[in-house]
Amino acid sequence: MCRSITPLRGLEPPATPDEVRAAAYQYVRKVAATDGRSAPTAEAVEKAVAEITAATERLLAALPPRSRPPAIVPPNRRR
């Protein structure tokens, strides 16, 4: 479903908090079919992004290291 979300596990240097939050925002935007800019959706979107960011950080910390780095370069790291 979220093919545009970049894999964050195994990056060197490790994924930054901004990269984790950007991936969480992409996920929420896709699932909710909204970008959260309107007043009725902003609070719900921001809460979901914060929760998914925290869960993603816990997941990345709990996983063992990858044997190879991901094939895709995150957008924030592209030239």
Biopython code that builds the backbone (N, CA, C, O; Angstrom):
import numpy as np
from Bio.PDB.StructureBuilder import StructureBuilder

atoms = [
    (1, "MET", "N", (0.821, -1.191, 0.000)),
    (1, "MET", "CA", (0.000, 0.000, 0.000)),
    (1, "MET", "C", (0.864, 1.254, 0.000)),
    (1, "MET", "O", (0.574, 2.196, -0.737)),
    (2, "CYS", "N", (1.907, 1.285, 0.802)),
    (2, "CYS", "CA", (2.721, 2.499, 0.929)),
    (2, "CYS", "C", (4.063, 2.290, 0.261)),
    (2, "CYS", "O", (5.100, 2.323, 0.924)),
    (3, "ARG", "N", (4.057, 2.080, -1.014)),
    (3, "ARG", "CA", (5.293, 1.803, -1.735)),
    (3, "ARG", "C", (6.266, 2.964, -1.718)),
    (3, "ARG", "O", (7.464, 2.766, -1.916)),
    (4, "SER", "N", (5.774, 4.175, -1.484)),
    (4, "SER", "CA", (6.661, 5.332, -1.530)),
    (4, "SER", "C", (7.410, 5.551, -0.220)),
    (4, "SER", "O", (8.281, 6.419, -0.160)),
    (5, "ILE", "N", (7.101, 4.798, 0.825)),
    (5, "ILE", "CA", (7.808, 4.947, 2.095)),
    (5, "ILE", "C", (9.158, 4.251, 1.979)),
    (5, "ILE", "O", (9.233, 3.074, 1.627)),
    (6, "THR", "N", (10.206, 4.980, 2.273)),
    (6, "THR", "CA", (11.564, 4.475, 2.149)),
    (6, "THR", "C", (11.925, 3.581, 3.331)),
    (6, "THR", "O", (11.628, 3.932, 4.473)),
    (7, "PRO", "N", (12.559, 2.433, 3.086)),
    (7, "PRO", "CA", (13.031, 1.598, 4.192)),
    (7, "PRO", "C", (14.053, 2.376, 5.023)),
    (7, "PRO", "O", (14.939, 3.028, 4.470)),
    (8, "LEU", "N", (13.927, 2.307, 6.345)),
    (8, "LEU", "CA", (14.823, 3.044, 7.231)),
    (8, "LEU", "C", (15.802, 2.137, 7.966)),
    (8, "LEU", "O", (16.818, 2.609, 8.475)),
    (9, "ARG", "N", (15.514, 0.871, 8.025)),
    (9, "ARG", "CA", (16.394, -0.062, 8.740)),
    (9, "ARG", "C", (17.685, -0.270, 7.962)),
    (9, "ARG", "O", (17.661, -0.505, 6.754)),
    (10, "GLY", "N", (18.803, -0.182, 8.657)),
    (10, "GLY", "CA", (20.097, -0.469, 8.058)),
    (10, "GLY", "C", (20.774, 0.711, 7.395)),
    (10, "GLY", "O", (21.794, 0.530, 6.729)),
    (11, "LEU", "N", (20.245, 1.911, 7.553)),
    (11, "LEU", "CA", (20.883, 3.075, 6.960)),
    (11, "LEU", "C", (22.173, 3.400, 7.704)),
    (11, "LEU", "O", (22.270, 3.200, 8.915)),
    (12, "GLU", "N", (23.142, 3.894, 6.982)),
    (12, "GLU", "CA", (24.389, 4.378, 7.578)),
    (12, "GLU", "C", (24.608, 5.801, 7.125)),
    (12, "GLU", "O", (24.762, 6.036, 5.926)),
    (13, "PRO", "N", (24.629, 6.757, 8.028)),
    (13, "PRO", "CA", (24.330, 6.638, 9.447)),
    (13, "PRO", "C", (22.864, 6.277, 9.659)),
    (13, "PRO", "O", (22.059, 6.380, 8.733)),
    (14, "PRO", "N", (22.512, 5.853, 10.882)),
    (14, "PRO", "CA", (21.121, 5.439, 11.151)),
    (14, "PRO", "C", (20.115, 6.528, 10.813)),
    (14, "PRO", "O", (20.453, 7.710, 10.740)),
    (15, "ALA", "N", (18.887, 6.111, 10.611)),
    (15, "ALA", "CA", (17.804, 7.045, 10.282)),
    (15, "ALA", "C", (17.703, 8.130, 11.351)),
    (15, "ALA", "O", (17.803, 7.860, 12.548)),
    (16, "THR", "N", (17.508, 9.339, 10.897)),
    (16, "THR", "CA", (17.374, 10.472, 11.813)),
    (16, "THR", "C", (15.926, 10.568, 12.296)),
    (16, "THR", "O", (15.027, 10.002, 11.673)),
    (17, "PRO", "N", (15.695, 11.278, 13.395)),
    (17, "PRO", "CA", (14.308, 11.484, 13.836)),
    (17, "PRO", "C", (13.436, 12.139, 12.759)),
    (17, "PRO", "O", (12.251, 11.826, 12.648)),
    (18, "ASP", "N", (14.018, 13.046, 11.969)),
    (18, "ASP", "CA", (13.259, 13.679, 10.882)),
    (18, "ASP", "C", (12.852, 12.669, 9.814)),
    (18, "ASP", "O", (11.744, 12.740, 9.282)),
    (19, "GLU", "N", (13.742, 11.729, 9.498)),
    (19, "GLU", "CA", (13.419, 10.706, 8.499)),
    (19, "GLU", "C", (12.331, 9.765, 9.013)),
    (19, "GLU", "O", (11.445, 9.364, 8.259)),
    (20, "VAL", "N", (12.399, 9.415, 10.296)),
    (20, "VAL", "CA", (11.378, 8.542, 10.888)),
    (20, "VAL", "C", (10.031, 9.257, 10.885)),
    (20, "VAL", "O", (9.012, 8.655, 10.547)),
    (21, "ARG", "N", (10.016, 10.528, 11.256)),
    (21, "ARG", "CA", (8.762, 11.290, 11.281)),
    (21, "ARG", "C", (8.202, 11.450, 9.869)),
    (21, "ARG", "O", (6.989, 11.366, 9.672)),
    (22, "ALA", "N", (9.074, 11.680, 8.884)),
    (22, "ALA", "CA", (8.611, 11.823, 7.501)),
    (22, "ALA", "C", (7.955, 10.527, 7.010)),
    (22, "ALA", "O", (6.935, 10.574, 6.322)),
    (23, "ALA", "N", (8.528, 9.383, 7.358)),
    (23, "ALA", "CA", (7.935, 8.106, 6.970)),
    (23, "ALA", "C", (6.586, 7.910, 7.661)),
    (23, "ALA", "O", (5.638, 7.429, 7.040)),
    (24, "ALA", "N", (6.494, 8.277, 8.933)),
    (24, "ALA", "CA", (5.229, 8.166, 9.663)),
    (24, "ALA", "C", (4.174, 9.066, 9.031)),
    (24, "ALA", "O", (3.018, 8.666, 8.892)),
    (25, "TYR", "N", (4.563, 10.266, 8.652)),
    (25, "TYR", "CA", (3.626, 11.203, 8.024)),
    (25, "TYR", "C", (3.148, 10.650, 6.678)),
    (25, "TYR", "O", (1.964, 10.748, 6.355)),
    (26, "GLN", "N", (4.053, 10.073, 5.896)),
    (26, "GLN", "CA", (3.661, 9.474, 4.620)),
    (26, "GLN", "C", (2.620, 8.376, 4.841)),
    (26, "GLN", "O", (1.629, 8.287, 4.115)),
    (27, "TYR", "N", (2.860, 7.546, 5.849)),
    (27, "TYR", "CA", (1.940, 6.444, 6.149)),
    (27, "TYR", "C", (0.565, 6.981, 6.547)),
    (27, "TYR", "O", (-0.455, 6.536, 6.021)),
    (28, "VAL", "N", (0.541, 7.932, 7.471)),
    (28, "VAL", "CA", (-0.735, 8.487, 7.940)),
    (28, "VAL", "C", (-1.475, 9.166, 6.792)),
    (28, "VAL", "O", (-2.685, 8.998, 6.639)),
    (29, "ARG", "N", (-0.754, 9.920, 5.998)),
    (29, "ARG", "CA", (-1.373, 10.620, 4.868)),
    (29, "ARG", "C", (-2.005, 9.627, 3.903)),
    (29, "ARG", "O", (-3.098, 9.867, 3.390)),
    (30, "LYS", "N", (-1.328, 8.522, 3.657)),
    (30, "LYS", "CA", (-1.846, 7.518, 2.731)),
    (30, "LYS", "C", (-3.068, 6.809, 3.306)),
    (30, "LYS", "O", (-4.080, 6.666, 2.620)),
    (31, "VAL", "N", (-2.983, 6.368, 4.551)),
    (31, "VAL", "CA", (-4.073, 5.621, 5.169)),
    (31, "VAL", "C", (-5.303, 6.496, 5.361)),
    (31, "VAL", "O", (-6.425, 6.054, 5.111)),
    (32, "ALA", "N", (-5.100, 7.740, 5.805)),
    (32, "ALA", "CA", (-6.222, 8.633, 6.094)),
    (32, "ALA", "C", (-6.737, 9.369, 4.861)),
    (32, "ALA", "O", (-7.788, 10.008, 4.912)),
    (33, "ALA", "N", (-6.014, 9.281, 3.772)),
    (33, "ALA", "CA", (-6.370, 9.991, 2.541)),
    (33, "ALA", "C", (-6.540, 11.491, 2.798)),
    (33, "ALA", "O", (-7.436, 12.132, 2.249)),
    (34, "THR", "N", (-5.670, 12.027, 3.633)),
    (34, "THR", "CA", (-5.671, 13.459, 3.932)),
    (34, "THR", "C", (-4.258, 13.866, 4.331)),
    (34, "THR", "O", (-3.472, 13.039, 4.794)),
    (35, "ASP", "N", (-3.945, 15.129, 4.152)),
    (35, "ASP", "CA", (-2.619, 15.601, 4.564)),
    (35, "ASP", "C", (-2.655, 16.299, 5.917)),
    (35, "ASP", "O", (-1.614, 16.730, 6.413)),
    (36, "GLY", "N", (-3.828, 16.418, 6.520)),
    (36, "GLY", "CA", (-3.947, 16.989, 7.847)),
    (36, "GLY", "C", (-3.841, 18.490, 7.926)),
    (36, "GLY", "O", (-3.608, 19.039, 9.003)),
    (37, "ARG", "N", (-4.004, 19.155, 6.824)),
    (37, "ARG", "CA", (-3.880, 20.615, 6.820)),
    (37, "ARG", "C", (-5.161, 21.320, 7.237)),
    (37, "ARG", "O", (-5.120, 22.467, 7.682)),
    (38, "SER", "N", (-6.298, 20.646, 7.098)),
    (38, "SER", "CA", (-7.555, 21.296, 7.471)),
    (38, "SER", "C", (-7.757, 21.186, 8.978)),
    (38, "SER", "O", (-7.280, 20.243, 9.609)),
    (39, "ALA", "N", (-8.452, 22.140, 9.539)),
    (39, "ALA", "CA", (-8.665, 22.193, 10.983)),
    (39, "ALA", "C", (-9.306, 20.916, 11.550)),
    (39, "ALA", "O", (-8.884, 20.453, 12.610)),
    (40, "PRO", "N", (-10.296, 20.342, 10.886)),
    (40, "PRO", "CA", (-10.931, 19.141, 11.457)),
    (40, "PRO", "C", (-9.999, 17.920, 11.522)),
    (40, "PRO", "O", (-10.209, 17.039, 12.355)),
    (41, "THR", "N", (-8.985, 17.854, 10.668)),
    (41, "THR", "CA", (-8.129, 16.665, 10.624)),
    (41, "THR", "C", (-6.753, 16.866, 11.246)),
    (41, "THR", "O", (-6.074, 15.885, 11.549)),
    (42, "ALA", "N", (-6.327, 18.097, 11.444)),
    (42, "ALA", "CA", (-4.950, 18.380, 11.873)),
    (42, "ALA", "C", (-4.585, 17.680, 13.178)),
    (42, "ALA", "O", (-3.527, 17.057, 13.271)),
    (43, "GLU", "N", (-5.445, 17.778, 14.178)),
    (43, "GLU", "CA", (-5.124, 17.193, 15.481)),
    (43, "GLU", "C", (-5.011, 15.669, 15.397)),
    (43, "GLU", "O", (-4.086, 15.079, 15.954)),
    (44, "ALA", "N", (-5.945, 15.046, 14.707)),
    (44, "ALA", "CA", (-5.916, 13.583, 14.579)),
    (44, "ALA", "C", (-4.686, 13.117, 13.813)),
    (44, "ALA", "O", (-4.059, 12.124, 14.183)),
    (45, "VAL", "N", (-4.340, 13.832, 12.747)),
    (45, "VAL", "CA", (-3.170, 13.466, 11.947)),
    (45, "VAL", "C", (-1.893, 13.629, 12.774)),
    (45, "VAL", "O", (-1.045, 12.737, 12.769)),
    (46, "GLU", "N", (-1.743, 14.729, 13.470)),
    (46, "GLU", "CA", (-0.532, 14.957, 14.269)),
    (46, "GLU", "C", (-0.392, 13.919, 15.377)),
    (46, "GLU", "O", (0.714, 13.454, 15.653)),
    (47, "LYS", "N", (-1.496, 13.554, 16.010)),
    (47, "LYS", "CA", (-1.454, 12.533, 17.067)),
    (47, "LYS", "C", (-1.028, 11.191, 16.484)),
    (47, "LYS", "O", (-0.189, 10.500, 17.063)),
    (48, "ALA", "N", (-1.598, 10.821, 15.349)),
    (48, "ALA", "CA", (-1.246, 9.551, 14.708)),
    (48, "ALA", "C", (0.216, 9.545, 14.282)),
    (48, "ALA", "O", (0.907, 8.542, 14.461)),
    (49, "VAL", "N", (0.695, 10.647, 13.721)),
    (49, "VAL", "CA", (2.097, 10.731, 13.298)),
    (49, "VAL", "C", (3.016, 10.549, 14.501)),
    (49, "VAL", "O", (4.012, 9.832, 14.409)),
    (50, "ALA", "N", (2.700, 11.184, 15.621)),
    (50, "ALA", "CA", (3.528, 11.056, 16.824)),
    (50, "ALA", "C", (3.550, 9.614, 17.326)),
    (50, "ALA", "O", (4.606, 9.105, 17.702)),
    (51, "GLU", "N", (2.395, 8.956, 17.334)),
    (51, "GLU", "CA", (2.325, 7.573, 17.805)),
    (51, "GLU", "C", (3.081, 6.626, 16.874)),
    (51, "GLU", "O", (3.786, 5.731, 17.341)),
    (52, "ILE", "N", (2.942, 6.815, 15.582)),
    (52, "ILE", "CA", (3.623, 5.942, 14.622)),
    (52, "ILE", "C", (5.127, 6.214, 14.625)),
    (52, "ILE", "O", (5.921, 5.287, 14.465)),
    (53, "THR", "N", (5.519, 7.458, 14.802)),
    (53, "THR", "CA", (6.942, 7.779, 14.917)),
    (53, "THR", "C", (7.549, 7.052, 16.105)),
    (53, "THR", "O", (8.610, 6.442, 15.977)),
    (54, "ALA", "N", (6.895, 7.106, 17.256)),
    (54, "ALA", "CA", (7.404, 6.430, 18.451)),
    (54, "ALA", "C", (7.482, 4.914, 18.244)),
    (54, "ALA", "O", (8.465, 4.280, 18.626)),
    (55, "ALA", "N", (6.440, 4.340, 17.637)),
    (55, "ALA", "CA", (6.441, 2.893, 17.380)),
    (55, "ALA", "C", (7.541, 2.511, 16.405)),
    (55, "ALA", "O", (8.179, 1.472, 16.572)),
    (56, "THR", "N", (7.771, 3.328, 15.398)),
    (56, "THR", "CA", (8.823, 3.056, 14.415)),
    (56, "THR", "C", (10.195, 3.118, 15.062)),
    (56, "THR", "O", (11.049, 2.276, 14.788)),
    (57, "GLU", "N", (10.416, 4.112, 15.921)),
    (57, "GLU", "CA", (11.706, 4.215, 16.612)),
    (57, "GLU", "C", (11.947, 2.997, 17.496)),
    (57, "GLU", "O", (13.065, 2.483, 17.544)),
    (58, "ARG", "N", (10.910, 2.527, 18.199)),
    (58, "ARG", "CA", (11.052, 1.318, 19.020)),
    (58, "ARG", "C", (11.349, 0.100, 18.145)),
    (58, "ARG", "O", (12.196, -0.724, 18.489)),
    (59, "LEU", "N", (10.658, -0.009, 17.030)),
    (59, "LEU", "CA", (10.875, -1.138, 16.121)),
    (59, "LEU", "C", (12.300, -1.144, 15.587)),
    (59, "LEU", "O", (12.967, -2.178, 15.616)),
    (60, "LEU", "N", (12.770, -0.005, 15.102)),
    (60, "LEU", "CA", (14.125, 0.061, 14.554)),
    (60, "LEU", "C", (15.174, -0.264, 15.612)),
    (60, "LEU", "O", (16.191, -0.886, 15.306)),
    (61, "ALA", "N", (14.933, 0.152, 16.851)),
    (61, "ALA", "CA", (15.880, -0.133, 17.932)),
    (61, "ALA", "C", (15.894, -1.618, 18.300)),
    (61, "ALA", "O", (16.924, -2.137, 18.730)),
    (62, "ALA", "N", (14.766, -2.300, 18.134)),
    (62, "ALA", "CA", (14.649, -3.696, 18.538)),
    (62, "ALA", "C", (15.134, -4.682, 17.467)),
    (62, "ALA", "O", (15.471, -5.822, 17.785)),
    (63, "LEU", "N", (15.170, -4.254, 16.217)),
    (63, "LEU", "CA", (15.562, -5.166, 15.138)),
    (63, "LEU", "C", (17.072, -5.359, 15.105)),
    (63, "LEU", "O", (17.823, -4.439, 15.430)),
    (64, "PRO", "N", (17.528, -6.567, 14.710)),
    (64, "PRO", "CA", (18.971, -6.779, 14.563)),
    (64, "PRO", "C", (19.486, -6.017, 13.344)),
    (64, "PRO", "O", (18.701, -5.644, 12.472)),
    (65, "PRO", "N", (20.788, -5.783, 13.276)),
    (65, "PRO", "CA", (21.348, -5.089, 12.119)),
    (65, "PRO", "C", (21.100, -5.874, 10.828)),
    (65, "PRO", "O", (21.012, -7.101, 10.837)),
    (66, "ARG", "N", (20.992, -5.145, 9.735)),
    (66, "ARG", "CA", (20.834, -5.789, 8.424)),
    (66, "ARG", "C", (22.192, -6.223, 7.909)),
    (66, "ARG", "O", (23.215, -5.642, 8.271)),
    (67, "SER", "N", (22.202, -7.235, 7.074)),
    (67, "SER", "CA", (23.462, -7.670, 6.481)),
    (67, "SER", "C", (23.855, -6.781, 5.303)),
    (67, "SER", "O", (25.033, -6.671, 4.963)),
    (68, "ARG", "N", (22.847, -6.144, 4.681)),
    (68, "ARG", "CA", (23.109, -5.213, 3.571)),
    (68, "ARG", "C", (22.282, -3.966, 3.788)),
    (68, "ARG", "O", (21.188, -4.043, 4.346)),
    (69, "PRO", "N", (22.780, -2.816, 3.359)),
    (69, "PRO", "CA", (21.972, -1.599, 3.469)),
    (69, "PRO", "C", (20.793, -1.666, 2.498)),
    (69, "PRO", "O", (20.834, -2.423, 1.528)),
    (70, "PRO", "N", (19.737, -0.875, 2.751)),
    (70, "PRO", "CA", (18.606, -0.868, 1.811)),
    (70, "PRO", "C", (19.037, -0.349, 0.444)),
    (70, "PRO", "O", (19.955, 0.463, 0.330)),
    (71, "ALA", "N", (18.357, -0.831, -0.581)),
    (71, "ALA", "CA", (18.710, -0.441, -1.949)),
    (71, "ALA", "C", (18.253, 0.967, -2.293)),
    (71, "ALA", "O", (18.769, 1.580, -3.228)),
    (72, "ILE", "N", (17.282, 1.485, -1.536)),
    (72, "ILE", "CA", (16.707, 2.793, -1.835)),
    (72, "ILE", "C", (17.316, 3.843, -0.915)),
    (72, "ILE", "O", (17.416, 3.636, 0.294)),
    (73, "VAL", "N", (17.718, 4.959, -1.487)),
    (73, "VAL", "CA", (18.255, 6.064, -0.699)),
    (73, "VAL", "C", (17.094, 6.950, -0.264)),
    (73, "VAL", "O", (16.298, 7.369, -1.103)),
    (74, "PRO", "N", (16.979, 7.247, 1.044)),
    (74, "PRO", "CA", (15.880, 8.106, 1.497)),
    (74, "PRO", "C", (15.908, 9.469, 0.814)),
    (74, "PRO", "O", (16.984, 9.984, 0.512)),
    (75, "PRO", "N", (14.747, 10.054, 0.569)),
    (75, "PRO", "CA", (14.681, 11.356, -0.121)),
    (75, "PRO", "C", (15.518, 12.438, 0.542)),
    (75, "PRO", "O", (16.123, 13.261, -0.146)),
    (76, "ASN", "N", (15.560, 12.447, 1.880)),
    (76, "ASN", "CA", (16.324, 13.487, 2.576)),
    (76, "ASN", "C", (17.829, 13.338, 2.371)),
    (76, "ASN", "O", (18.590, 14.261, 2.660)),
    (77, "ARG", "N", (18.255, 12.190, 1.877)),
    (77, "ARG", "CA", (19.681, 11.951, 1.662)),
    (77, "ARG", "C", (20.102, 12.018, 0.195)),
    (77, "ARG", "O", (21.282, 11.883, -0.129)),
    (78, "ARG", "N", (19.141, 12.224, -0.670)),
    (78, "ARG", "CA", (19.470, 12.305, -2.095)),
    (78, "ARG", "C", (20.086, 13.648, -2.432)),
    (78, "ARG", "O", (19.785, 14.659, -1.798)),
    (79, "ARG", "N", (20.934, 13.650, -3.415)),
    (79, "ARG", "CA", (21.586, 14.897, -3.845)),
    (79, "ARG", "C", (20.671, 15.719, -4.688)),
    (79, "ARG", "O", (21.050, 16.800, -5.138)),
]
sb = StructureBuilder()
sb.init_structure("model")
sb.init_model(0)
sb.init_chain("A")
sb.init_seg("    ")
for serial, (resi, resn, name, xyz) in enumerate(atoms, 1):
    if name == "N":
        sb.init_residue(resn, " ", resi, " ")
    sb.init_atom(name, np.array(xyz, "f"), 0.0, 1.0, " ", f" {name:<3s}", serial, name[0])
structure = sb.get_structure()
